[in-house]
Amino acid sequence: MPDQEKPDRNLYLIGDLLRYFFMLFVPFSIFGGIWGYTHKSFLVCGLGYPLIYSTGISFIILLINNDINSILAVVGLGSQTGPSLYGKHVKAVHHISLLIGMEKFDEALKAVNALLRLEPAFPHALNMKGQILLEGFGKPKDARRCFEKVQNLVKPEDEQYKLADSLLVECYSREEG
C-alpha cells in the first residue's frame, strides 16, 4: 500500500490562525484595555480575556474553513487525505457523475481521465472510471484493473474499497458470462 497514511502538512493553516488571532486580538485588547482601565482591572480585561477569546474564535474560524484532517496534519495527527482530495475535486466528480447519469460515457471517460492525470491515485475517480468502462463500454477486464488499483490504494474499511470490491464481483460475473 502506498504511503498515504499521513496527509501533507498545510502550513498555510498556521498563517491563517495567526492572521485571525491578530485581527481579533487587537480590537479586543483595545476595547478590553479601555474597559479594564476604567474598572481597575486592566490586566484581565486588556490582555487575559482578549487572549482567550481571540484564540478560541480563531480556532473556530479555522475549523469552519478547513476539514479536521488538514488541521490535525499540521501537528502530525491527521489520519487520511480522502476528504481533502475529494473536496479539492468535488466539481469535477459531480460533473463526471452527471455525465454518467446522462449516459454520456465518452465525455465522462475523457473527464475522468483528465482528473486522473492530475491525481493518479484518486480512488473515487478510479472507481468512476471503472464504472464507465464496465457499464458504458462493456469492458470488464479494463474496469477490473481500475477496481484492483483502488483496493491497493485504500484500506479495506474504506467506502471506496467496498465499492470497488462489489464492482469487482460484477466484473468477474461479466467476464465469465
N, C-alpha and C positions, 0 to 999 in steps of 0.2 A: 504494500500500500504506500503511495507517495507520502511525502512529509507534509500533510495538510492538517496535522494535529493542532498546530499553533497558528493563529492568524497573524498577518503582518501588523506591526505596531504603527499606528497612525499618530504621529507626534503633533499633527495639527490640532488634535483634541486638547493637548496641553496648552497650546497657544490660545485656543478658543476659551478654555477655562479661565486663563489669566485675564484675557480681554473682558469677559463677562464680569469677573471678580472686580477688576478695577473700575469698570463702568458703573458698577453698583456701589462699591466701597466709597468712592469719592463723594457722591451726594449724600449717602447715608452718614458718613463721618462729619460732613459739614453741618447737616441738619441736627445730627445727634450731638455734635460738639456745642452748637448754639443752645440746644435744649439742656445739655448737661452743664454748661457754664451757668445758665440762669438758675438751675436747680441744684447746684453744688455737687454734681456727680459727673464731672467731665470725663473721667477715665472710662467709666462703664458706658455711658451714653455716646461718647465721642469715638471710642475705639472698640470696646467689647462687643456691643450689640451690632455695630456695622460689620465687624469681622465675622461674627456668627451668621448674620443674615446674608451677607454678600456671598459667603462660601456656600451656604445652603441653596440659595436661589441660583447660583452659578451651576451647581451640580444638577439641579432640576432642569435648567435650560439645556444642559449638555445631554441629559437623558432623553429629553423630548426630541432633540435634533439628531441623535445618533442611536444606533442599536447597542444593546448591552454588551455584546461580544466585542465590538470595536473598542468600547471603553475599557473593558476588562483586559483586552490585549495590551493596552498601554503599560499595565503593571505585570504582564505575563500570565494572566489568568484566563484569557479568552479560550473558549473551548472549540469553536467551529467557525468557519468562514462562510457557510452556506447562506444564511440570511443576507449577509453583506453582498455576496456575489449575486444573489437573486435580486436584491434591491437595486443593485447597480444597473442591471439589465432588465428591469421589470417591464419597461415599454416594449422592448424587443420581444420578450417572452409572450406578452399579451398579444402583440401583433401576429406572431407566429401561431399562437393558439387560435386566433380569429381566422387566419388563413386555413388552418387545418379544419376548423369547423365549417368553413365555406367550401371545403374540398378543393381548394386551390393548392394542390400538393407541389406543383412545380415552383410556384412562388415561395411557398413555405420552406421547401428544401433549400432554395437559394438564400433565404433569410437566416435559416438555422446554420447553414454553412458559413455565412458571414459572421454570425455570432461565435461560432466555434473557432474561427480564425483569430478572433480577439481573445477568447477564453477557451483554449482547447480542453481544459479539464473541468468543464462546467457540466455537472451531472444532469441537471434539468434539461439543458439543451441537447445533450446526448440522448436522453430518453425521448425527447420530442423528435429528434432525427430518426431514431429507431422506429417510432410510431409512424412517421411519414413513410419510411421505407417499407414497413410491414403492411400498413393499411392502404397507403396511396399507390405504391408501386408494386406491391406483392413480392417483395424481395426479402424473404425471411432470413437468409444467410447473412446479408449485409446488415439487416436490423439486429441480428443476434450479436454481431461484433460490437455494435453500439451499446447494447444492454450489458454485455460482458465487461466492457470498459467501465461502465457506471459501477458495476459491482466491485471492480478493482479500486475505484476511487473513493468510495464511501463505506461506512461501517454497516453491518447487517441490520442494525436497528434504525437506520436512516430511512425516511419515507421514499426517497428516490431509489434506494436499494430494493425495497419491497416492490415498487412499481416495476423496476427492471426485471425482478425475479418472476413476477406474474406474466410479464410480456415475453420473457424467455420461454415459458411454457407454451405460450401461443405460437412462438416461432418454431419450436420443435414439433408441435402438432401440425403446423402447415407444411413443414419440410417432409414429414412422414406421409401426409395425405395428399 
